[in-house]
Amino acid sequence: MGRVFEKRKHKMFARFDKMAKAFTRIGKDIAIAVKQNGPLPENNPKLRMCIQNAKGVNMPKDRVDAAIRRASSKEEKDFQEVIYEGYAPHGVALVVECATDNPTRTVANIRLHFSKNGGSMGNSGSVVFLFEHKGVFKFAADKLNLDELELDLIDAGAEDIQREEDETIIYTKFSEFGHMLKFLEARNLEAKSSELQYIPTTTKELSEPEQDEVLKCIDALESDDDVQNVYHNLA
């Protein structure tokens, strides 16, 4: 009984950690969007996207509003978006997206995470060529009628549409991301998330113990407060 309770407790804390990380990430996205184009969603497409993504992870509206107010104040830090590259154990390529107010601190921490977990940090351009930068739009499965919309979505820039059991995922080229955002807004179609992601062009097969070593490195990077996303080419 005690072991079952411990497992449930571990899962609950993991879920809370994941939610807290998602809220922090979106809070930084909001700060960057507001600093770039102001606090009014109607005049700021990037902020509208952030608000939509916040809904997708059930971030409370009062927290979203507070993040916008903070970002509008002079006291709020200026975050820079920075990308680092490197290899996890067994040659798995990693692209690490960060939002930081102190790049010197961040690069030192990222290098430490790599070295302590059997990886190595690379130079700019060392692994990013193994990925494609794409727009990724995720919808609940019942939110899109693809029989009616598929051709329009393709016209709006959809490069690939994947139907899964509980969601539909639309991929666009980087250059078509804004075009798709405008199309979805015009049709009042709300995605669970709308993001630019690094999608690997090839993947690497590893044994289960080797995968565990890679995932340990990824977990260490994702736990860093300055890290927004970690992309990899592990199969």
PyMOL commands that set and color helices and strands:
alter all, ss='L'
color gray80, all
select helices_A, chain A and resi 2-37+41-43+45-56+61-72+89-91+103-116+128-130+141-143+146-155+174-186+208-222
alter helices_A, ss='H'
color red, helices_A
select strands_A, chain A and resi 80-87+93-100+120-122+131-140+158-163+167-173+193-200+227-232
alter strands_A, ss='S'
color yellow, strands_A
deselect
rebuild
show_as cartoon
